[in-house]
Amino acid sequence: MKPDNSRRKFLRNSAVATVGFSLIGTATLANVNPGSNFPGYSSYSNEKTDFRSGLKLDKHLEIKGQILDANSLMPVANAKVEVWFKDANSSWKLKRGYFHTDSNGDYSFKSDWPGRKKGELPRFYFRISKDGRENYGLLCVNQKQAFAHSSHWEKHQALGAKTLPTVKNQLTNNTINLNFSL
């Protein structure tokens, strides 16, 4: 009578698969979409509007705005807003997620301060999409200001002055308003 190795095979194969996925890592998964105009984009994310870590008592960012149709400047309801940015506590890990606009085209999410590459401001990357249309945006931040990257201005200039971000500095959080066109 031979011993039943099916359990051993299952455990061995599970361990091999786990090691394989950990070697691939999120850095590789972050670059799987060759059609993206921005580094680190990946369609693999969860729906969420709170990206803060820990006790959530530290000063944080609230980023909100409106998605508007590029031609009519009317709000775009139920547009998908994807966001990704560098984790402040890691040199390689990205935080990412998505959410949808409400009936007025408004969106909002909360976040810790993002990490940054040496020599660059911390930044948030955005992908806005609905019904086969898509647009991208890039927001750079520091402790007191927010800047729309030149690529953001180019892609959303139909909004005119509404393209530029505004900042409200408060004791517990900074609120940044950033609009997008689609």
MOURDA-V903595 format. One record per residue. N is the residue number from 1. RES is the residue in one small letter. SS is DSSP state (H for helix, E for strand, C for the rest). Layout:
n=N res=RES ss=SS
n=N res=RES ss=SS
This chain:
n=1 res=m ss=C
n=2 res=k ss=C
n=3 res=p ss=C
n=4 res=d ss=C
n=5 res=n ss=C
n=6 res=s ss=H
n=7 res=r ss=H
n=8 res=r ss=H
n=9 res=k ss=H
n=10 res=f ss=H
n=11 res=l ss=H
n=12 res=r ss=H
n=13 res=n ss=H
n=14 res=s ss=H
n=15 res=a ss=H
n=16 res=v ss=H
n=17 res=a ss=H
n=18 res=t ss=H
n=19 res=v ss=H
n=20 res=g ss=H
n=21 res=f ss=H
n=22 res=s ss=H
n=23 res=l ss=H
n=24 res=i ss=H
n=25 res=g ss=H
n=26 res=t ss=H
n=27 res=a ss=H
n=28 res=t ss=H
n=29 res=l ss=H
n=30 res=a ss=C
n=31 res=n ss=C
n=32 res=v ss=C
n=33 res=n ss=C
n=34 res=p ss=C
n=35 res=g ss=C
n=36 res=s ss=C
n=37 res=n ss=C
n=38 res=f ss=C
n=39 res=p ss=C
n=40 res=g ss=C
n=41 res=y ss=C
n=42 res=s ss=C
n=43 res=s ss=C
n=44 res=y ss=C
n=45 res=s ss=C
n=46 res=n ss=E
n=47 res=e ss=E
n=48 res=k ss=C
n=49 res=t ss=C
n=50 res=d ss=E
n=51 res=f ss=C
n=52 res=r ss=C
n=53 res=s ss=C
n=54 res=g ss=C
n=55 res=l ss=C
n=56 res=k ss=C
n=57 res=l ss=C
n=58 res=d ss=C
n=59 res=k ss=C
n=60 res=h ss=E
n=61 res=l ss=E
n=62 res=e ss=E
n=63 res=i ss=E
n=64 res=k ss=E
n=65 res=g ss=E
n=66 res=q ss=E
n=67 res=i ss=E
n=68 res=l ss=E
n=69 res=d ss=C
n=70 res=a ss=C
n=71 res=n ss=C
n=72 res=s ss=C
n=73 res=l ss=C
n=74 res=m ss=C
n=75 res=p ss=E
n=76 res=v ss=C
n=77 res=a ss=C
n=78 res=n ss=C
n=79 res=a ss=C
n=80 res=k ss=E
n=81 res=v ss=E
n=82 res=e ss=E
n=83 res=v ss=E
n=84 res=w ss=E
n=85 res=f ss=E
n=86 res=k ss=E
n=87 res=d ss=C
n=88 res=a ss=C
n=89 res=n ss=C
n=90 res=s ss=C
n=91 res=s ss=C
n=92 res=w ss=C
n=93 res=k ss=C
n=94 res=l ss=E
n=95 res=k ss=E
n=96 res=r ss=E
n=97 res=g ss=E
n=98 res=y ss=E
n=99 res=f ss=E
n=100 res=h ss=E
n=101 res=t ss=C
n=102 res=d ss=C
n=103 res=s ss=C
n=104 res=n ss=C
n=105 res=g ss=C
n=106 res=d ss=E
n=107 res=y ss=E
n=108 res=s ss=E
n=109 res=f ss=E
n=110 res=k ss=E
n=111 res=s ss=E
n=112 res=d ss=C
n=113 res=w ss=C
n=114 res=p ss=C
n=115 res=g ss=C
n=116 res=r ss=C
n=117 res=k ss=C
n=118 res=k ss=C
n=119 res=g ss=C
n=120 res=e ss=C
n=121 res=l ss=C
n=122 res=p ss=E
n=123 res=r ss=E
n=124 res=f ss=E
n=125 res=y ss=E
n=126 res=f ss=E
n=127 res=r ss=E
n=128 res=i ss=E
n=129 res=s ss=E
n=130 res=k ss=E
n=131 res=d ss=C
n=132 res=g ss=C
n=133 res=r ss=E
n=134 res=e ss=E
n=135 res=n ss=E
n=136 res=y ss=E
n=137 res=g ss=E
n=138 res=l ss=E
n=139 res=l ss=E
n=140 res=c ss=E
n=141 res=v ss=E
n=142 res=n ss=C
n=143 res=q ss=C
n=144 res=k ss=C
n=145 res=q ss=C
n=146 res=a ss=E
n=147 res=f ss=E
n=148 res=a ss=E
n=149 res=h ss=C
n=150 res=s ss=H
n=151 res=s ss=H
n=152 res=h ss=H
n=153 res=w ss=H
n=154 res=e ss=H
n=155 res=k ss=H
n=156 res=h ss=H
n=157 res=q ss=H
n=158 res=a ss=H
n=159 res=l ss=H
n=160 res=g ss=H
n=161 res=a ss=H
n=162 res=k ss=H
n=163 res=t ss=H
n=164 res=l ss=C
n=165 res=p ss=C
n=166 res=t ss=E
n=167 res=v ss=E
n=168 res=k ss=E
n=169 res=n ss=E
n=170 res=q ss=C
n=171 res=l ss=C
n=172 res=t ss=C
n=173 res=n ss=E
n=174 res=n ss=E
n=175 res=t ss=E
n=176 res=i ss=E
n=177 res=n ss=E
n=178 res=l ss=C
n=179 res=n ss=C
n=180 res=f ss=E
n=181 res=s ss=E
n=182 res=l ss=C
